[in-house]
Amino acid sequence: MDTALIKALQLILSLSILVILHEGGHFFFSKLFKVKVEKFYLFFDPYFHLFSTKDKWITRIFPKLKKNETEYGVGWLPFGGYVKIAGMIDESMDTEQMKQPVQPWEFRAKPAWQRLFIMIGGVLVNFLLALFIYSMVLFAWGEEYLPMKNITQGFQFNEQAEKLGFRDGDRLLAADGVPFERWDANVYRTLTESQVITVERDGRTLDIQLTEELDLLKMLKEQPPFMAPVVPSVIDSVLPGLPAAQAGIQKGDRILSVDGSAVTTWSDFDYLMAKKSDVLAAGCTPADSARLRQMQVVFLSEGSAVADTVTLQLSKDYMLGIVKKSLFDYCALAHNDYGFWESFPAGISHGLTVLSGYVSDLKYMFTSEGVKNVGSFGTIGSIFPATWDWQSFWEITAFLSLMLAVMNILPIPALDGGHVLFLIAEMIMRRPPSQKFMERAQMVGLALLMGLMLLACYNDIVKFLL
């Protein structure tokens, strides 16, 4: 099956689950407080829908559905979903209903505290769902991670990191006195939030004062990377019939240089290859292309004291034909298994850590780099694996559930958080905002969301074209 199709199917399934359960949270509290729900839709349905329980062909088969006060359906515009709650100004902008006398089964007839629960119902479900999924992932698969103490060869740092005081081979011990437990993306976030990093260098412990503010997005995108575990440039295997094998390079050999540039780790090698690839991608003459595909490699065979030099001609698909030894050939992973009841506190703890990191990263949305990284379905779909892996699927779904909860609770009109903000103001002021104000706020919120969606789609298109 095509990779793009697998990613798309995972994205659709994940978002469908999240949208249905999010809207189900609003639906549950509406029913609990006896508020009429007129519609419950997966995806939006401007002008027409794909399926509805009010369709004639459906009611002919199931005549009892005619008596159901709620219309369930599937729209054609896959930008989320909604429940249409009677007596409420929402994205449907049904202002005619609001001109009628207040009915006891309407949203506006209920006390503010009940309306507040109805509005936070979706966010609450998404939050609890994420914690539940994380718990069940730990129960089903356990967790595998790389303890920081197992990275015995230390890290390799780029020029920016060296200016801050880091040196190749440093082992990270603690940040502001708190030990580093494991190597993952949170290490970068910790660096941006810390003042003093304790490292081990040549058997000695020393503190590095971080004198400048670090930008997480820039750190993650830098080439060569801000920091990477040292992985010696030793070849794990050689693919037959490709340039490396034809030149006599074998398993266990170590690459020492490429085109005259020293190589000690696979990070060095990847950076040099990326520079070549960038030049080729920028466009050049056939003669320049042939020259760039020619590569001089110095390598040391296993057990030999003398290095060999070969000149390779890379294939058109830019394949060298080597498989690298990985970090995990040098650093042992740790694995924890959890019983059913043990998985819940562990899953909740992990979920809260992920949530804290995501909330902390929201500040980057308001930077120029953050604006460039706002993405829509293309960006979200890209984070799913190219093959169907249930563990990865559920971990990503849990993260998206937290993301959906956070984004929806933002105090922006048209989002749940906007309604919550106005309800809290009503509870303090002892009177609700005027209907005209709510209508205008809803329109402003919808305009903001539409602008954000257009920006996200534009960024996805630019990334696709590049």
C-alpha positions in Angstrom: 0.0 0.0 0.0 1.2 3.5 -0.8 3.0 5.3 2.0 0.9 8.5 1.6 -2.3 6.4 1.7 -1.3 4.7 4.9 -0.5 8.0 6.6 -3.8 9.5 5.3 -5.8 6.5 6.6 -4.2 6.8 10.1 -4.8 10.5 10.1 -8.5 10.1 9.2 -9.1 7.4 11.7 -7.3 9.3 14.5 -9.1 12.6 13.9 -12.5 10.8 13.5 -12.0 9.2 16.9 -11.0 12.5 18.5 -13.7 14.6 17.0 -16.5 12.1 17.8 -15.4 11.9 21.4 -14.8 15.6 21.7 -18.2 16.4 20.5 -19.5 13.5 22.6 -18.3 15.4 25.7 -20.5 18.4 24.8 -23.4 16.0 23.9 -23.1 14.1 27.3 -23.3 17.2 29.4 -26.1 18.7 27.3 -28.2 15.5 27.8 -27.2 15.4 31.5 -28.7 18.9 31.9 -31.6 18.2 29.6 -30.5 20.6 26.8 -31.7 19.7 23.3 -29.0 18.8 20.8 -30.3 19.3 17.3 -27.3 17.9 15.3 -24.3 15.7 16.0 -21.9 15.7 13.0 -18.6 14.3 12.1 -17.1 16.8 9.7 -18.9 19.9 8.5 -21.8 20.0 6.1 -22.2 23.3 4.4 -24.9 23.0 1.6 -25.0 19.2 1.8 -23.9 16.1 3.7 -22.8 12.6 3.0 -25.0 10.8 5.5 -27.8 11.8 8.0 -30.2 9.9 10.1 -32.9 12.2 8.8 -32.3 11.1 5.2 -35.5 9.7 3.7 -33.9 6.4 2.7 -32.6 5.9 6.2 -35.9 6.7 7.9 -37.7 4.3 5.6 -35.4 1.5 6.9 -35.4 2.8 10.5 -38.7 4.7 11.0 -38.0 5.3 14.7 -35.2 7.7 13.8 -37.9 10.2 12.8 -38.8 10.7 16.4 -35.2 11.2 17.5 -34.6 14.9 18.3 -30.9 14.7 17.4 -29.8 14.4 13.8 -26.6 12.3 13.4 -24.6 12.6 10.3 -21.3 12.9 8.4 -20.4 16.0 6.5 -18.2 16.4 3.4 -15.7 19.0 4.8 -13.2 17.1 7.0 -12.2 20.1 9.2 -13.5 18.6 12.5 -17.1 18.2 13.6 -19.8 19.8 15.7 -22.9 19.5 17.9 -25.6 22.0 17.3 -27.0 22.9 20.7 -30.4 24.6 20.9 -30.4 28.1 22.2 -26.7 28.8 21.7 -24.8 31.0 19.2 -22.2 28.8 17.7 -20.5 28.2 14.3 -24.0 27.6 12.7 -24.8 31.3 13.4 -28.5 30.4 13.8 -29.6 33.9 15.0 -33.3 33.3 14.1 -33.6 30.7 16.8 -32.2 33.3 19.3 -35.0 35.7 18.5 -37.7 33.3 19.7 -38.8 33.1 23.3 -36.5 31.2 25.6 -37.5 27.5 26.0 -36.7 25.4 29.1 -34.7 22.9 27.0 -32.4 25.5 25.5 -28.8 26.1 26.4 -29.5 29.8 27.2 -32.2 28.8 29.7 -29.7 26.9 31.9 -27.7 28.3 34.8 -24.2 29.5 34.0 -22.5 26.6 35.8 -24.4 24.0 33.8 -23.5 25.8 30.5 -19.9 25.9 31.7 -19.8 22.1 32.0 -21.4 21.7 28.6 -18.7 23.9 27.0 -15.7 22.2 28.7 -17.1 18.8 28.1 -15.2 18.3 24.9 -11.9 19.5 26.3 -12.4 17.3 29.4 -13.0 14.2 27.3 -9.9 14.9 25.1 -7.8 15.3 28.2 -9.0 12.2 29.9 -8.8 10.2 26.7 -5.2 11.1 26.2 -4.3 9.9 29.7 -6.2 6.7 29.2 -4.5 6.0 25.9 -1.1 6.6 27.3 -1.9 4.3 30.2 -3.1 1.5 27.8 -0.1 1.9 25.6 2.2 1.3 28.6 0.1 -1.6 29.7 0.1 -3.2 26.2 3.7 -2.5 25.1 5.5 -1.1 28.1 8.0 1.7 27.5 11.4 1.6 25.9 13.9 4.5 26.3 17.5 5.3 26.3 18.9 6.2 29.8 21.2 9.2 29.7 23.8 7.3 31.8 24.1 4.7 29.0 25.4 7.3 26.5 29.0 6.6 27.6 30.7 8.2 24.6 29.0 11.6 25.2 27.7 14.0 22.7 28.8 15.9 19.7 28.0 19.6 19.5 27.7 22.2 16.8 29.3 25.6 16.7 26.5 27.4 18.6 26.7 24.9 21.4 30.5 25.2 21.6 30.2 29.0 22.0 28.1 28.3 25.0 30.8 26.1 26.5 30.0 22.6 25.5 32.7 20.4 24.0 32.5 17.2 22.0 32.5 14.2 24.3 30.7 15.9 27.2 28.2 13.8 29.0 25.1 15.6 30.3 24.5 15.0 34.0 22.0 17.6 35.2 20.1 20.8 34.5 19.8 23.3 37.4 20.6 20.4 39.7 18.0 18.0 38.3 19.6 14.9 36.8 18.9 14.0 33.1 17.1 10.7 33.2 16.7 9.8 29.5 17.6 11.0 26.0 14.6 12.3 24.1 13.3 15.6 22.7 12.6 16.8 26.2 16.4 17.3 26.7 16.3 20.2 24.2 13.3 21.7 26.0 15.1 21.4 29.3 18.1 23.2 27.9 16.0 26.2 26.8 14.5 26.5 30.3 17.7 26.0 32.4 20.5 28.3 33.6 23.2 25.8 34.6 24.0 22.5 32.8 26.3 20.1 34.6 28.5 17.9 32.4 31.2 15.3 32.8 34.3 16.1 30.7 37.5 13.9 30.8 36.4 12.4 34.1 35.7 15.8 35.7 32.4 17.4 36.6 31.9 21.0 35.7 29.0 23.5 35.3 28.2 25.4 32.1 26.4 28.7 32.6 23.9 29.3 29.7 24.3 33.0 29.1 21.9 33.3 26.1 18.3 32.3 25.6 18.0 29.2 23.4 15.2 28.8 20.8 13.8 25.3 20.7 12.6 25.4 17.1 15.9 26.6 15.8 17.8 24.0 17.9 15.7 21.2 16.4 16.2 22.4 12.9 19.9 23.2 13.0 22.4 21.3 10.8 24.6 20.1 12.1 22.4 19.5 15.1 22.9 21.4 18.3 23.8 18.1 20.0 23.8 14.5 19.1 25.0 11.3 20.8 28.4 10.3 19.5 28.0 7.4 17.1 31.4 6.4 15.5 31.3 6.3 11.7 31.6 2.5 11.6 29.8 0.6 8.8 27.3 -2.1 9.9 26.8 -3.6 6.5 27.4 -2.9 2.8 24.7 -3.3 0.1 25.8 -5.4 -2.9 26.1 -3.9 -6.3 26.3 -0.3 -5.1 29.3 2.1 -5.1 30.6 1.3 -1.6 30.7 -2.5 -2.3 32.2 -1.9 -5.8 35.0 0.1 -4.2 35.8 -2.7 -1.7 34.4 -1.1 1.4 33.3 -3.8 3.9 31.3 -4.3 7.1 33.3 -3.0 10.1 35.2 -0.4 8.1 35.3 3.1 9.5 35.0 6.2 7.4 37.6 8.8 8.2 37.0 11.6 5.6 34.7 12.6 2.7 36.1 14.8 0.0 38.9 16.0 2.3 36.6 16.8 5.3 37.3 14.8 8.5 34.6 12.4 9.6 34.6 10.9 13.1 30.9 10.3 13.6 27.8 9.6 11.5 26.6 13.1 12.3 29.7 14.5 10.5 29.0 12.2 7.6 25.3 13.1 7.4 26.1 16.8 7.4 28.5 16.5 4.5 26.1 14.4 2.5 23.3 16.9 3.2 25.4 19.7 1.9 26.1 17.8 -1.3 22.4 17.0 -1.7 21.4 20.6 -1.2 23.7 21.7 -4.0 22.3 19.1 -6.3 18.7 20.0 -5.4 19.4 23.6 -6.2 20.0 22.7 -9.8 23.3 22.5 -11.7 24.7 21.6 -15.1 25.2 17.9 -16.1 29.0 18.4 -15.7 28.6 19.9 -12.2 26.2 17.1 -11.3 28.6 14.4 -12.4 31.4 16.1 -10.4 29.3 16.4 -7.3 28.4 12.7 -7.5 32.0 11.9 -7.5 33.2 11.4 -3.9 36.6 10.7 -2.4 36.3 8.5 0.7 39.1 7.6 3.2 38.3 4.6 5.3 40.1 2.3 7.7 39.4 -1.4 7.5 38.8 -3.3 10.7 42.0 -4.6 12.1 44.2 -2.5 9.8 46.6 0.3 10.7 46.7 1.9 7.3 43.8 3.8 5.8 42.6 3.3 2.2 41.4 6.0 -0.2 38.8 5.4 -2.9 36.9 7.5 -5.4 33.2 6.6 -5.7 30.7 7.6 -8.4 27.3 7.9 -6.7 24.3 6.6 -8.5 21.6 8.9 -9.8 19.5 8.2 -6.8 22.5 9.3 -4.7 22.9 5.9 -3.0 26.3 5.1 -1.5 25.2 1.6 -0.4 26.2 1.5 3.3 24.2 0.7 6.4 25.4 2.6 9.5 25.9 1.3 12.9 23.3 2.9 15.1 23.3 4.6 18.5 21.7 1.4 19.9 24.7 -0.6 18.9 26.7 1.3 21.5 24.0 2.3 24.1 21.7 -0.2 25.7 18.0 0.6 25.8 15.9 0.2 29.0 12.5 -1.4 29.0 9.8 -1.1 31.7 6.6 -3.3 31.7 3.5 -2.3 33.6 0.6 -4.2 35.1 -2.9 -3.0 34.4 -3.3 -0.9 37.6 0.4 0.2 37.5 -0.1 1.6 34.0 -2.6 4.3 35.1 -0.3 6.4 37.4 2.6 5.9 34.9 0.3 6.9 31.9 -1.1 9.9 33.8 2.5 11.1 34.7 3.6 10.7 31.1 0.6 12.5 29.8 1.0 15.4 32.1 4.7 15.7 31.1 3.7 15.8 27.4 1.0 18.3 28.1 3.4 20.5 30.1 5.9 20.4 27.2 3.2 21.3 24.6 1.9 24.2 26.6 5.4 25.5 27.1 6.1 25.3 23.4 3.0 27.4 22.5 5.0 30.5 22.9 6.9 29.6 19.7 3.7 30.0 17.8 4.1 33.8 18.1 7.6 33.9 16.6 8.5 34.1 12.9 9.9 30.6 13.0 6.8 29.3 14.7 4.5 30.9 12.1 6.4 29.0 9.4 5.8 25.8 11.2 2.0 26.1 11.6 0.6 23.2 9.5 -2.7 21.6 8.6 -3.5 18.1 7.8 -0.4 17.5 5.7 1.8 18.4 8.6 -0.2 16.4 11.1 -0.4 13.4 8.7 3.4 13.4 8.2 4.0 12.5 11.9 2.3 9.1 11.4 4.6 6.2 10.5 4.9 5.0 6.9 3.7 1.5 8.0 0.7 0.8 10.1 2.0 0.5 13.7 -0.7 0.4 16.4 1.6 1.5 19.2 2.7 4.6 17.2 -0.8 5.2 16.1 -2.2 5.3 19.6 0.7 7.4 21.0 0.2 10.0 18.2 -3.6 9.9 18.8 -3.0 10.6 22.5 -0.7 13.5 21.7 -3.3 14.9 19.2 -6.0 14.6 21.8 -4.0 16.7 24.2 -3.3 19.2 21.4 -7.0 19.4 20.5 -7.8 20.0 24.2 -5.3 22.8 24.6 -6.2 24.5 21.3 -9.9 24.3 22.1 -9.6 25.8 25.5 -7.7 28.9 24.2 -9.9 32.0 25.0 -10.7 32.7 21.3 -14.3 33.3 20.3 -15.8 30.4 18.3 -13.6 28.0 20.3 -14.8 26.3 23.5 -12.4 28.5 25.4 -14.0 31.7 24.1 -17.4 30.5 25.3 -15.9 29.5 28.7 -14.3 33.0 29.0 -17.7 34.7 28.4 -19.4 32.3 30.8 -16.9 33.1 33.6 -17.4 36.8 32.9 -21.1 36.3 33.2 -20.7 34.5 36.5 -18.6 37.4 37.8 -20.7 40.3 36.4 -24.0 38.5 37.2 -25.3 39.2 33.7 -24.7 37.6 30.3 -23.1 39.5 27.3 -25.7 40.8 24.8 -26.7 38.6 21.9 -25.3 41.2 19.4 -21.9 41.0 21.2 -21.9 37.2 21.1 -22.8 37.2 17.4 -19.9 39.7 16.6 -17.5 37.8 18.8 -18.4 34.5 17.1 -17.8 36.1 13.6 -14.4 37.5 14.7 -13.4 34.1 16.1 -14.5 32.3 12.9 -12.5 34.8 10.9 -9.4 34.3 13.1 -9.7 30.5 12.8 -10.2 30.7 9.0 -7.1 32.9 8.7 -5.1 30.4 10.8 -6.4 27.5 8.6 -5.4 29.3 5.4 -1.9 30.0 6.9 -1.6 26.3 7.8 -2.7 25.2 4.4 -0.3 27.6 2.7 2.6 26.3 4.8 1.8 22.8 3.8 1.7 23.7 0.1 5.0 25.4 0.4 6.6 22.4 2.1 5.2 20.1 -0.5 6.5 22.2 -3.4 9.9 22.5 -1.8 
